[in-house]
Amino acid sequence: MKVEIKKIGISTVLFSVFPLAVFVVMLLSAFMEIFNPEAVINVAYVMGLIMRAIQSTLLFLVSAVFFLLAYNLLCAIGIRGVRVELEDK
């Protein structure tokens, strides 16, 4: 069965597990900087890494919202949406 996604609810994306998953990925990427040989590990440095992860998460989520708005707008004017083929088991 083929299904076409015509509209994606922005609130369903923002209030799902998606922001938490993005934050975990951004936090892991920020903590990879600990392996920098010039890094001096202290509380301020760790808090800076956490703040960088929060900032990156917010930037990514704002970008995702703009993408969803553009997708919904293009689908509303008649351009074909994403088609998914589902299979019954």
Contacts in CASP RR format, 6 or more apart in sequence:
PFRMAT RR
TARGET T0000
AUTHOR 0000-0000-0000
METHOD contacts of the structure
MODEL  1
MKVEIKKIGISTVLFSVFPLAVFVVMLLSAFMEIFNPEAVINVAYVMGLI
MRAIQSTLLFLVSAVFFLLAYNLLCAIGIRGVRVELEDK
1 85 0 8 1.000
1 86 0 8 1.000
1 87 0 8 1.000
1 88 0 8 1.000
2 83 0 8 1.000
2 84 0 8 1.000
2 85 0 8 1.000
2 86 0 8 1.000
3 83 0 8 1.000
3 84 0 8 1.000
3 85 0 8 1.000
3 86 0 8 1.000
4 80 0 8 1.000
4 81 0 8 1.000
4 82 0 8 1.000
4 83 0 8 1.000
4 84 0 8 1.000
5 75 0 8 1.000
5 81 0 8 1.000
5 82 0 8 1.000
5 83 0 8 1.000
5 84 0 8 1.000
6 75 0 8 1.000
6 81 0 8 1.000
7 72 0 8 1.000
7 75 0 8 1.000
7 76 0 8 1.000
8 68 0 8 1.000
8 71 0 8 1.000
8 72 0 8 1.000
9 68 0 8 1.000
9 72 0 8 1.000
10 65 0 8 1.000
10 68 0 8 1.000
10 69 0 8 1.000
13 64 0 8 1.000
13 65 0 8 1.000
13 68 0 8 1.000
14 61 0 8 1.000
14 65 0 8 1.000
18 64 0 8 1.000
19 57 0 8 1.000
19 61 0 8 1.000
22 57 0 8 1.000
22 60 0 8 1.000
22 61 0 8 1.000
23 53 0 8 1.000
23 54 0 8 1.000
23 57 0 8 1.000
26 52 0 8 1.000
26 53 0 8 1.000
26 54 0 8 1.000
26 56 0 8 1.000
26 57 0 8 1.000
26 60 0 8 1.000
27 49 0 8 1.000
27 50 0 8 1.000
27 53 0 8 1.000
29 53 0 8 1.000
29 56 0 8 1.000
30 49 0 8 1.000
30 50 0 8 1.000
30 52 0 8 1.000
30 53 0 8 1.000
30 56 0 8 1.000
31 49 0 8 1.000
33 39 0 8 1.000
33 49 0 8 1.000
34 41 0 8 1.000
34 49 0 8 1.000
39 45 0 8 1.000
71 81 0 8 1.000
74 81 0 8 1.000
75 81 0 8 1.000
END
